[in-house]
Amino acid sequence: MDNILTKKTFDPNNLAHLSKIIGQDMVQQVTQQFIESIPQYLIDIQEILTANDIKRLRHKIHQFKGESLQLGAMQLSCLCEQIENSIKQEKLKQIPIYLDKMEAEFIQLKMVLNKYDEQFNTQ
């Protein structure tokens, strides 16, 4: 649990690296799409959890963790890892707690990425 508390919301180095590969305009498009997709991801994860489809839940969380990490959403990625660990340890009752934290983290991330985009656009 300590790693959740020590991870920051966003690491701009991940996007800087991605920008070198695909360009800043494409990075802005990808991050915007990611932010727009998060609410649906959270809904899907909740529905999969309610249906008790552990295989799909594991897959969806792993996918979301990778996308989060690639775009520098460090805290979201860490929360996904905690859910993965809860699944492995068969502690499924902990998952709704992590989902609540993910919703709060999404709000933080959205604000941070908006500031990041504003800073880039003023350069």
N, C-alpha and C positions, 0 to 999 in steps of 0.2 A: 504494500500500500504506500510505502514511502516514495516510490518512484512517481506516483501520481502527484504527490505534493511538490515534488522538485522539478517537474517538467513545466516548461513555459508553454503558453498558448501557441505561439508561432515562432518558427525559426526562419528568418528571411534567407538564410544561406541555401536552404533547399530550393527556394524559388529562383535565387540568383543562379544556381547551378542549372536548373531547368531552363532558365532564360538563355543561357549560353548555347543550349542545344536546340531549342525550338523558337527562340526569339521572345521579346517582352510582350508584343501584341498577343501572341498565342498564349503566353502564360496568363495574361489578364483574362482571356476568354476561358481558359481552363479553370482558373480559380473562380470566376463568376459562375460557371456551370456547376462546379463543385458546391459552392455556397447554396445555389438554387436547389441542388439535389439532396442536401442534408435533411431537410424536413421529411422528404419521402423515404429516405434511408431509415430514419428513426421510426416512422410509421411501419415500414416493412419489417423492421427488426422486432418491433412490439407485436405485430400480427404473427410473425413466425414463432416468437416466444410463446404467445398465447396458444398457438396450435401445437406447441410442444414438438416442433420439427427440428430436432437438435442438429441434424446433418445440414439442413438449409441454414440454420442460425449460424453454425460454425463457418460455413462458406460466406455468408453475407457479411459477418463481422470481419473475417479475414480480408475480404475484398475492400471493405471500408477502411480497415487499418492501413492497407497498402496505399490507397489513394490519399489518405490523410497524411501519412508519412512523406509521401512523394511531394506533397504541396506544402510541407512544413507545419502542418497542424499537429504538433507534437503531443499536446494533451489529449486530443481526440484519439490519436493513434495509441497512446498509452491506455486510455480507457477501453479501447477495443481489445488490447492485450489482456487487460484485467477480466474482460468478459470471456475471452478465450480460456484463460486460466480457470475461471469459474466453471466453464463447461467441462474442461478436463477433470476438474476435481468434483464434478457433479454437484456443485453448489449453485443450482439454478435460481434459488431464491434471492441471491445477491444481485442478479442481473438487472432487475428493475431499478435498483439503487444506482448502478452505473449508467443506465439509460437516462435517469434524471440528471445525473452529472453531465452526460453528453449534451443534453438539451441546454443546460446552462453554459456549457463550454462553447456550443455553437453560437450563442449570442455574443460571447466574448470574441470568438474568432471572427465573426462577421464584422465587428467594430474594428478589430486589428487589421484585417485585410482591406477594409475601406480606407483606413489611414495609410496603409502601405501603398494602395493604388493612388491616393491623393498625392503622396510624396513623389511617386514615380512620375505622375502627370505634370508636376510642377518643375521637374528637372529639365 
